[in-house]
Each structure stands twice: as structure tokens, then as C-alpha cells.
Amino acid sequence: MDLFEERVLAALNDGNPRVFAQLLDEVGFSRNTLKLRLKRLVAQSLVMKEKTVSNGRGRPKYTYSISSSPAASFRRPPRYVYNDCNPAVQPHKTPLQVRERRILQTNQKQM
């Protein structure tokens, strides 16, 4: 399971089913990335895909929700451990932000 899939599961964690467009707005991925991740999560039985009843014509809509299977109750421990001494392991920092922080720290030490 990667960070994209963890983000999808976090978005669905409140228990409310969502259609694809709602989920797309919530997670902020591209359509293809979200489609691929949902397909994987459905195959792993972590997410349920259910067809909604439509009154009109057109393609059917599907809702996605957290599965109630035992596999869905398994939650991986956090990928990174926060450590004040090593800014590289902070998950909310991009590599560029970490590099800029290190440069600032070395410049402050030289002064």
C-alpha cells in the first residue's frame, strides 16, 4: 500500500459512501491515478464498490466506501516516524523543503 492508497482510505474513513467525482475533489489526484488506486483497493477488499440506482439514462454511478471485511480493519502503522533530529523523515516535508532547511541550518551554524 502506498501513500496514495492511504490517502484514499483516509478520505473514506468517516464511513460515508462517495461517488468518484466527490472522492476526486477530496483527494486531489488525477482521474487516472484515483481510478487505479480504487481498483487496487477494491481488489484487496479494503474498499467496496456499489452500483447506485439511477432514474435516468447514461452510465451507472458507483459509490465507494470502506469495506467491513476483516482485511479493512487492518491499518498499517505510519510509514514515517517523526524525529526532531532528522528532518528527512518528516512525511509532510518535500525533499526540496528538507534541503532548504538544511541549508538554512548550516548557514546559521557558520554565523
C-alpha positions in Angstrom: 0.0 0.0 0.0 1.4 3.4 -1.0 0.7 6.9 0.2 -1.9 7.5 -2.5 -3.9 4.5 -1.3 -3.5 5.6 2.3 -4.9 9.0 1.4 -7.9 7.4 -0.3 -8.6 5.3 2.7 -8.3 8.3 5.0 -10.8 10.2 2.8 -13.3 7.3 3.1 -12.6 6.7 6.8 -15.7 8.6 8.0 -17.9 5.8 6.7 -19.9 7.9 4.2 -20.0 6.4 0.7 -18.8 8.8 -2.1 -19.2 8.8 -5.8 -16.0 9.1 -7.9 -16.3 12.8 -8.5 -16.7 13.6 -4.8 -13.7 11.5 -4.0 -11.7 13.0 -6.8 -12.3 16.5 -5.4 -11.4 15.4 -1.9 -8.1 13.7 -2.6 -6.8 15.9 -5.3 -5.3 13.3 -7.6 -5.7 13.0 -11.3 -8.6 10.9 -12.6 -6.4 8.0 -13.8 -4.4 7.9 -10.5 -7.6 7.7 -8.4 -9.1 5.1 -10.8 -6.0 2.9 -10.5 -5.8 3.2 -6.7 -9.5 2.5 -6.2 -9.2 -0.6 -8.5 -6.4 -1.9 -6.3 -8.2 -1.2 -3.1 -11.4 -2.9 -4.4 -9.3 -5.9 -5.4 -7.7 -6.1 -1.9 -11.2 -5.9 -0.4 -10.4 -2.8 1.5 -13.0 -0.7 -0.4 -16.4 -1.6 -1.5 -17.7 -0.5 -4.9 -21.5 -0.4 -5.2 -23.7 0.5 -8.1 -26.2 3.2 -7.3 -29.8 3.3 -8.6 -30.2 5.8 -11.4 -33.5 7.2 -12.6 -32.3 8.3 -16.0 -30.2 7.3 -18.8 -26.4 7.2 -19.1 -23.6 5.4 -17.4 -24.3 3.9 -14.0 -22.7 5.6 -11.0 -20.8 3.8 -8.3 -20.2 4.7 -4.7 -17.1 3.8 -2.8 -16.9 3.1 0.9 -14.7 1.4 3.4 -15.2 -2.4 3.4 -16.4 -4.1 6.6 -14.3 -7.1 5.9 -11.5 -8.2 8.4 -8.9 -7.0 5.9 -10.3 -3.5 6.0 -9.9 -3.3 9.8 -6.1 -3.7 9.3 -4.3 -0.4 9.5 -0.7 -0.1 8.7 1.5 1.7 11.2 2.6 5.2 10.0 5.3 5.0 7.3 7.5 7.6 8.9 8.3 8.3 12.5 8.6 12.0 13.4 12.1 12.8 14.6 13.2 16.3 15.5 16.8 15.4 14.8 16.3 14.2 11.3 14.1 16.4 9.1 14.3 14.0 6.2 11.9 11.5 7.9 9.1 14.0 8.2 6.3 12.9 5.8 4.9 16.4 5.3 8.2 17.9 4.0 9.1 17.6 0.4 12.8 16.9 -0.5 13.2 20.5 -1.6 11.9 21.8 1.7 14.2 19.4 3.6 17.2 20.6 1.6 16.3 24.3 2.1 16.0 23.7 5.8 19.4 22.0 5.9 21.0 24.9 4.0 19.5 27.4 6.5 20.8 25.3 9.4 24.3 25.2 8.1 24.3 29.0 7.3 23.1 29.7 10.9 25.9 27.5 12.3 28.5 29.3 10.2 27.4 32.7 11.6 
